[in-house]
Amino acid sequence: MNESKIKLTKLEKYWILYDVGNSAFILLVSTIIPIYFKNIAMSNGISAANSTAYWSYAISISTLVVAILGPILGTLADTKGYKKPLFILFLMLGVLGCAALSLPFSWIAFLTVFVFAKVGISGSFIFYDSMLSDITTDDKMDYLSSLGYAWGYIGSCIPFTISLILILFADKLNISTTFATSIAFILNSAWWFIITIPLLRNYNQIHYIEVKKHAMMKAFKRLWDVFKDIKNQKEIFTYLLAFFFYIDGVYTIIEMATSYGKDVGIGDNDLLLALLLTQVVAFPFAIIFGRLSKKFKTKNLINVCIIGYFLIALFALQLDKTWEFWFLAVCVAIFQGGIQAFSRSYFAKIIPKEKSSEYFGLYDIFGKGASFIGALLMGISTQISGNSKTGVAFIGVMFIIGFIVFQRAVKIGSTKN
């Protein structure tokens, strides 16, 4: 299909809008929130290394919660009439959690509220990603998935830029930096919710399993059947294993970039502006990768992205200058949208559509499990060595393992087909 002739339906556009909405919070998680937390923690006598470790542990806890709940909720969501309500539940947990971060908490309470907000957004992705098979067709999945990330990157820049102006020019506005940051949290939560309204009003579940009663009990039984059956679906299982390893590095880099940059001496303003640049650069490259999916096989594009991220991890090991962080931010932007979009669409195409939420629940286990381990390794290695660079070395190894296992998954898939 020629991408120039692709016309998106209204529902496909509304689905993309959720990426635009939630990306505002995701950008906060990788920029303003960790800086704000580290400043609170360090003002209470906590060292830079320990504050990075505590931030890592908070991310690990939130991802572990979703990894445990994901497959259960995903399986339940495949039941007729359940996907949208569950999506709304986790959406509101994330939105309200983001807004609640504006309250004057201690550093421990702030981390606790952050965990709830992070569980909300991560849980919503289980249902949002699985909507892909209801929203579009197989031949448009790569392109639509890429567009979601692309518009998410550039769209999130709107509330983020306003937030950044408030924080950087707080003195000139005669408000404190703390108050400016509180306004930013409320602004981004409102943006997230309002942008999502069109999807909430128009989405209807098409692929589902009909269950007239005892939906929860039957969901557990279906989940057990999926776990038993997954060992016989070698392509899906091997792909999930590969995804676990390589996405570990991706998520950890996204979530820990600001803390890592601050530890190696990058100033707050440079951190925020460099990561804003990441969003701007990621927008055209996500679209470029979407178009490349019409000319090259998805597996080859995933390979390119994994290799790109491995080289990024190697470069980060010696990072100690501001310009290097800016350069790293651009490099991350080039591959970030592609690897996330193609991972999502590749998986959506190899699983049974009527069980999409069940399988995306498993997808979330492997993705969130990877994020949990990556952040945990980063935290532990940083506390033991007193240097964040030790954790980056672990990330590089994960990319190597992920690349090797992915080749095996592709081979199994080609043999089956």
LINCOR-V202626 format. One record per residue. SS is DSSP state (H for helix, E for strand, L for the rest). OMEGA is omega as a letter, one per 20 degrees, with the letter a starting at -180 (* if undefined). Layout:
# LINCOR-V202626
SS/OMEGA + SS/OMEGA
This chain:
# LINCOR-V202626
L/r + L/a + H/a + H/a + H/a + L/r + L/a + L/r + L/r + H/a + H/r + H/r + H/r + H/r + H/r + H/a + H/r + H/r + H/r + H/a + H/a + H/a + H/r + H/r + H/r + H/r + H/r + H/a + H/a + H/a + L/a + H/a + H/r + H/r + H/r + H/r + H/a + H/r + H/r + H/a + H/a + H/r + H/r + L/r + L/r + L/a + L/r + H/a + H/a + H/r + H/r + H/r + H/a + H/r + H/r + H/a + H/r + H/r + H/a + H/a + H/a + H/a + H/r + H/r + H/a + H/r + H/r + H/a + H/a + H/a + H/r + H/a + H/r + H/r + H/r + H/a + H/r + L/r + E/a + L/r + L/a + L/a + H/a + H/r + H/r + H/r + H/a + H/a + H/a + H/r + H/a + H/r + H/r + H/a + H/a + H/r + H/r + H/r + H/a + H/r + L/r + L/a + L/a + L/a + L/r + L/a + H/r + H/r + H/r + H/r + H/a + H/r + H/r + H/r + H/r + H/r + H/a + H/r + H/a + H/a + H/a + H/r + H/a + H/a + H/r + H/a + H/r + H/r + H/a + H/r + L/a + H/r + H/r + H/a + H/a + L/a + L/a + H/a + H/r + H/a + H/a + H/a + H/a + H/r + H/r + H/r + H/r + H/r + H/a + H/a + H/r + H/r + H/a + H/a + H/a + H/a + H/a + H/r + H/a + H/r + H/r + H/r + H/a + H/r + H/r + H/a + H/a + H/a + L/a + L/a + L/a + L/r + L/a + L/r + L/r + L/r + H/r + H/r + H/r + H/r + H/r + H/r + H/a + H/r + H/r + H/r + H/a + H/r + H/r + H/r + H/a + H/a + H/a + H/a + H/a + H/a + H/r + H/r + H/a + H/a + H/a + H/a + L/r + L/a + L/a + L/r + L/a + L/r + E/a + L/r + L/a + L/r + L/a + L/a + H/a + H/r + H/a + H/r + H/r + H/r + H/r + H/r + H/r + H/r + H/r + H/r + H/r + H/a + H/a + H/a + L/r + L/r + L/a + H/a + H/a + H/a + H/a + H/r + H/r + H/r + H/r + H/r + H/r + H/a + H/a + H/a + H/r + H/a + H/a + H/a + H/a + H/r + H/a + H/a + H/a + H/a + H/a + H/r + H/r + H/r + H/r + H/a + H/a + L/r + L/r + L/a + L/a + H/a + H/r + H/r + H/a + H/a + H/r + H/a + H/r + H/r + H/r + H/a + H/a + H/a + H/a + H/a + H/a + H/a + H/r + H/r + H/r + H/r + H/r + H/r + H/r + H/a + L/r + L/a + L/a + L/a + L/a + H/a + H/a + H/r + H/r + H/r + H/r + H/a + H/r + H/r + H/r + H/r + H/r + H/r + H/r + H/r + H/r + H/a + H/a + H/a + L/a + L/a + L/r + L/a + L/a + H/a + H/r + H/r + H/r + H/r + H/r + H/r + H/r + H/r + H/r + H/a + H/a + H/a + H/a + H/a + H/a + H/a + H/r + H/a + H/a + H/r + H/a + H/a + H/r + H/a + H/a + H/a + H/a + H/a + L/r + L/a + H/a + H/r + H/a + H/a + H/r + H/a + H/r + H/r + H/r + H/r + H/a + H/r + H/a + H/r + H/a + H/r + H/r + H/r + H/r + H/a + H/r + H/a + H/r + H/r + H/r + H/a + H/a + H/a + H/r + H/r + H/a + H/a + H/a + L/a + L/a + L/a + H/r + H/r + H/r + H/r + H/r + H/a + H/r + H/r + H/r + H/r + H/r + H/a + H/a + H/r + H/a + H/a + H/r + H/r + H/r + H/a + H/r + H/a + H/r + H/a + H/a + H/r + H/a + H/a + L/*
